[in-house]
Amino acid sequence: LANVLSSAAFADDLLCPTSTIQDLKVQAKKLTLYSDWAALVISGSKTKARGILHSHPGKDQNGVTPSQALCQQLEGKIEIQRQKAQFLASHEPFLYLGVQITMDLNWKHQIQRMTCNLRNKLDNLDSSYASPRQTLDIVSTAIVPSFAYAFAVTPCTPADLIIWDNMIDRIIKHKYKLWNSTAAAMIREDSDNFGLGRTSICVEYHRRLAFALTSSLEDPSTRHRTISLNLLTKQIADLKLLSTSYLSKREGTNLHIRRQLNFCMRARQLISIHSSKLHLMKDEEGG
């Protein structure tokens, strides 16, 4: 094998973002040339072309929507290794690094996927022969960590977190043969205080968001740190502008401001830290 193949090429979860269709075709050509040179076969069924026209009106003078306009320009027009990339509309979700994302950042698909995955894992655990103690250990060491993987980027409402907590509590109550009316506080209380010591999903959610922001602001890469800080500063400034317009001119609504957090990941992480009564401290000596 060493005489036949000196090196193997492998690529996964590759993203080529561009601002124009012409640049997208250039990137597709680059990918094709490199893949042909490295003898890397690209899966046509997994290759998608998509976009979104943020500044365009809902319909133009001909009644064409932005999604229809993009479909005309992208469907069957982007080729990689002589295969046509499949077109996806901006509202259609695609799985990237384990997260269901849409171009318009509608997170309901990811929330539904997380709920479905959690329900399947809990159902399998409930029907297993795991003891009550083993159930607690599996929940805390396997199910919750895998479930919380996307917390850093997924905006979850308090209602979502409560639903997931109740799903986990229900399985634990069943395993321990507790009444359905057993208080959740008893399950989540520390074992030293005669509880079961199950940490709430809410705690894990805020912990993940705090870790994501602080680790990005302290990343060894200067570029990563700079981008993270500038994004955070920009998002906070935009939210302040919206709140000022709402308070002084009564433009927009309070709900509109809250919805903007779905598009402001870094600001959302900072708000999570603030709501958790935590504080960020800057190390002046470290720069």
C-alpha positions as CSV (number, residue, x, y, z in Angstrom):
1,L,0.0,0.0,0.0
2,A,2.9,2.4,0.8
3,N,4.2,1.9,-2.7
4,V,0.8,2.6,-4.3
5,L,-0.4,5.4,-2.1
6,S,2.0,7.9,-0.5
7,S,-0.7,10.0,1.2
8,A,-4.5,9.9,1.6
9,A,-6.6,13.1,1.3
10,F,-9.6,13.5,3.6
11,A,-12.0,16.4,4.1
12,D,-15.2,16.8,6.1
13,D,-17.6,19.6,7.0
14,L,-15.9,21.9,4.5
15,L,-17.6,25.4,4.1
16,C,-16.8,27.9,1.3
17,P,-18.6,31.2,2.2
18,T,-18.5,33.9,-0.4
19,S,-20.4,37.2,-1.0
20,T,-21.1,36.8,-4.7
21,I,-22.1,33.9,-6.9
22,Q,-19.1,34.4,-9.2
23,D,-16.8,34.0,-6.2
24,L,-18.7,30.8,-5.2
25,K,-18.0,29.4,-8.6
26,V,-14.3,30.3,-8.2
27,Q,-14.2,28.5,-4.9
28,A,-16.0,25.5,-6.4
29,K,-13.3,25.3,-9.1
30,K,-10.5,25.5,-6.6
31,L,-12.1,22.7,-4.6
32,T,-12.4,20.6,-7.8
33,L,-8.8,21.2,-8.9
34,Y,-7.4,20.3,-5.5
35,S,-9.7,17.2,-5.1
36,D,-8.7,15.9,-8.6
37,W,-5.0,16.5,-7.7
38,A,-5.3,14.7,-4.4
39,A,-7.6,11.9,-5.8
40,L,-10.3,12.9,-3.4
41,V,-13.8,11.9,-4.4
42,I,-16.5,14.4,-3.4
43,S,-19.9,13.1,-2.5
44,G,-22.4,14.9,-4.8
45,S,-25.4,14.0,-2.6
46,K,-23.8,15.9,0.3
47,T,-22.7,18.9,-1.6
48,K,-25.1,21.9,-1.2
49,A,-25.2,25.4,-2.6
50,R,-27.3,28.0,-0.7
51,G,-27.5,31.7,0.0
52,I,-29.6,34.5,1.3
53,L,-30.3,38.0,0.1
54,H,-30.5,40.1,3.2
55,S,-31.1,43.5,1.7
56,H,-33.6,42.5,-1.0
57,P,-37.3,43.2,-0.7
58,G,-39.8,40.5,-0.1
59,K,-40.7,40.6,-3.8
60,D,-39.3,42.5,-6.7
61,Q,-41.3,44.3,-9.4
62,N,-41.9,41.0,-11.1
63,G,-43.2,39.3,-8.0
64,V,-40.1,37.2,-7.6
65,T,-39.0,36.4,-4.0
66,P,-35.3,36.4,-2.9
67,S,-35.5,32.6,-2.5
68,Q,-36.8,32.2,-6.0
69,A,-34.2,34.5,-7.4
70,L,-31.4,32.5,-5.7
71,C,-32.9,29.3,-6.9
72,Q,-32.7,30.6,-10.5
73,Q,-29.1,31.6,-10.1
74,L,-27.8,28.6,-8.1
75,E,-29.8,25.5,-8.9
76,G,-27.7,23.3,-11.2
77,K,-25.2,26.2,-11.7
78,I,-22.5,25.2,-9.2
79,E,-20.4,22.2,-10.3
80,I,-17.8,20.4,-8.2
81,Q,-16.0,17.5,-9.8
82,R,-18.5,17.5,-12.6
83,Q,-21.4,17.1,-10.2
84,K,-24.0,19.7,-9.7
85,A,-24.4,20.9,-6.1
86,Q,-27.9,20.7,-4.7
87,F,-29.7,24.0,-4.0
88,L,-31.2,24.6,-0.6
89,A,-33.5,27.6,0.1
90,S,-32.5,29.9,2.9
91,H,-35.2,28.6,5.3
92,E,-34.3,24.9,4.8
93,P,-32.0,23.5,7.5
94,F,-28.7,21.8,6.9
95,L,-26.6,19.8,9.4
96,Y,-23.2,21.4,10.0
97,L,-20.9,20.2,12.8
98,G,-23.8,18.5,14.5
99,V,-26.1,21.6,14.4
100,Q,-29.1,22.2,12.3
101,I,-28.6,25.7,10.8
102,T,-30.6,27.8,8.3
103,M,-29.3,30.8,6.5
104,D,-32.0,33.0,8.2
105,L,-30.9,31.7,11.6
106,N,-34.2,30.1,12.4
107,W,-33.3,27.8,15.3
108,K,-36.5,25.9,15.7
109,H,-35.1,23.0,13.6
110,Q,-32.2,22.6,16.0
111,I,-34.4,22.8,19.1
112,Q,-36.6,20.1,17.6
113,R,-33.6,17.9,16.8
114,M,-32.2,18.3,20.3
115,T,-35.6,17.4,21.8
116,C,-36.0,14.4,19.6
117,N,-32.5,13.1,20.3
118,L,-32.9,13.6,24.1
119,R,-36.2,11.8,24.0
120,N,-34.8,8.8,22.1
121,K,-31.8,8.5,24.5
122,L,-34.0,8.7,27.6
123,D,-36.5,6.2,26.2
124,N,-33.6,3.7,25.5
125,L,-32.2,4.3,29.0
126,D,-35.7,3.9,30.6
127,S,-36.2,0.5,28.9
128,S,-32.7,-0.7,29.8
129,Y,-31.6,-2.7,32.8
130,A,-29.6,0.2,34.3
131,S,-30.0,0.5,38.0
132,P,-31.2,3.8,39.5
133,R,-27.6,4.8,40.4
134,Q,-26.4,3.8,36.9
135,T,-29.2,5.9,35.4
136,L,-28.0,9.0,37.2
137,D,-24.4,8.3,36.2
138,I,-25.3,7.8,32.5
139,V,-27.4,10.9,32.4
140,S,-24.6,13.1,34.0
141,T,-21.7,11.6,32.1
142,A,-23.1,10.7,28.7
143,I,-26.5,12.0,27.9
144,V,-26.2,15.6,29.2
145,P,-22.7,16.2,27.8
146,S,-23.6,15.0,24.3
147,F,-26.9,16.9,24.5
148,A,-25.2,20.1,25.6
149,Y,-22.7,20.0,22.7
150,A,-24.6,22.7,20.8
151,F,-25.6,24.9,23.7
152,A,-22.9,27.5,22.9
153,V,-24.4,28.4,19.6
154,T,-28.1,27.5,20.0
155,P,-30.4,30.1,21.6
156,C,-32.6,28.2,24.1
157,T,-35.5,29.8,25.9
158,P,-36.2,29.1,29.6
159,A,-39.3,27.1,28.4
160,D,-37.0,24.8,26.3
161,L,-34.7,24.2,29.3
162,I,-37.6,23.4,31.6
163,I,-39.0,20.9,29.1
164,W,-35.7,19.1,28.9
165,D,-35.2,19.1,32.6
166,N,-38.7,17.6,33.1
167,M,-38.0,14.9,30.5
168,I,-34.9,13.9,32.5
169,D,-36.6,14.1,35.9
170,R,-39.4,11.9,34.6
171,I,-37.0,9.0,33.8
172,I,-35.1,9.3,37.1
173,K,-38.4,9.3,39.1
174,H,-39.5,6.2,37.2
175,K,-36.2,4.4,37.9
176,Y,-36.2,5.3,41.6
177,K,-39.9,4.4,41.7
178,L,-40.8,7.9,43.0
179,W,-44.2,9.5,42.6
180,N,-44.7,11.7,39.6
181,S,-45.6,14.5,42.0
182,T,-42.1,14.2,43.6
183,A,-40.6,17.7,43.7
184,A,-37.8,18.4,41.2
185,A,-35.9,20.2,43.9
186,M,-35.4,16.9,45.8
187,I,-33.9,15.3,42.7
188,R,-31.6,18.3,42.0
189,E,-30.6,18.9,45.6
190,D,-27.0,17.9,46.4
191,S,-26.6,14.4,47.7
192,D,-25.0,15.7,50.9
193,N,-28.4,17.4,51.6
194,F,-30.3,14.1,51.0
195,G,-31.0,14.9,47.3
196,L,-30.1,12.9,44.2
197,G,-27.6,15.4,43.0
198,R,-28.8,15.8,39.4
199,T,-27.6,19.1,38.0
200,S,-30.2,21.0,36.1
201,I,-29.9,21.5,32.4
202,C,-30.2,25.3,33.0
203,V,-26.9,25.2,35.0
204,E,-25.2,23.3,32.2
205,Y,-26.6,25.7,29.6
206,H,-25.2,28.8,31.3
207,R,-21.9,27.1,32.1
208,R,-21.4,26.2,28.4
209,L,-22.2,29.8,27.3
210,A,-19.9,31.3,29.8
211,F,-17.1,28.9,28.9
212,A,-17.6,29.6,25.1
213,L,-17.3,33.3,25.5
214,T,-14.3,33.3,28.0
215,S,-12.4,30.7,26.0
216,S,-12.8,32.7,22.8
217,L,-11.8,36.0,24.5
218,E,-8.7,34.2,25.8
219,D,-7.9,32.1,22.8
220,P,-4.1,31.8,22.0
221,S,-4.8,33.1,18.5
222,T,-4.7,36.9,18.3
223,R,-7.0,36.7,15.3
224,H,-9.6,34.7,17.1
225,R,-9.5,36.9,20.2
226,T,-9.8,40.1,18.1
227,I,-12.8,38.8,16.1
228,S,-14.6,37.6,19.2
229,L,-14.1,40.9,21.0
230,N,-15.1,43.0,18.0
231,L,-18.2,40.8,17.4
232,L,-19.2,41.2,21.1
233,T,-18.7,44.9,21.0
234,K,-20.6,45.4,17.8
235,Q,-23.5,43.2,18.9
236,I,-23.8,45.1,22.2
237,A,-23.8,48.4,20.4
238,D,-26.5,47.3,18.0
239,L,-28.7,46.1,20.9
240,K,-28.2,49.3,22.8
241,L,-29.3,51.2,19.7
242,L,-32.4,49.2,19.4
243,S,-33.2,49.6,23.1
244,T,-32.6,53.4,22.8
245,S,-35.0,53.6,19.9
246,Y,-37.6,51.6,21.8
247,L,-37.4,53.7,25.0
248,S,-37.1,57.1,23.4
249,K,-39.0,56.9,20.1
250,R,-41.1,53.8,20.8
251,E,-39.9,52.2,17.6
252,G,-40.2,48.4,17.6
253,T,-41.2,46.3,20.5
254,N,-39.5,44.7,23.5
255,L,-40.1,41.3,21.8
256,H,-38.3,42.5,18.7
257,I,-35.2,43.3,20.8
258,R,-35.3,39.9,22.5
259,R,-35.6,38.2,19.1
260,Q,-32.4,39.9,17.9
261,L,-30.5,37.8,20.4
262,N,-31.1,34.9,18.1
263,F,-28.6,36.6,15.7
264,C,-26.2,37.9,18.4
265,M,-24.3,34.8,19.7
266,R,-21.6,36.7,21.7
267,A,-24.0,39.1,23.3
268,R,-26.3,36.2,24.2
269,Q,-23.3,34.5,25.9
270,L,-22.5,37.7,27.8
271,I,-26.1,38.1,29.0
272,S,-26.1,34.5,30.2
273,I,-23.0,35.3,32.4
274,H,-24.8,38.4,33.7
275,S,-28.0,36.6,34.5
276,S,-26.1,33.9,36.3
277,K,-24.6,36.5,38.7
278,L,-21.1,35.9,37.4
279,H,-18.5,38.5,36.6
280,L,-15.8,38.7,33.9
281,M,-12.4,40.0,35.1
282,K,-9.8,41.2,32.7
283,D,-6.2,40.3,33.4
284,E,-4.3,43.5,32.7
285,E,-0.9,41.9,33.0
286,G,-1.8,39.3,30.4
287,G,-2.8,42.0,27.9
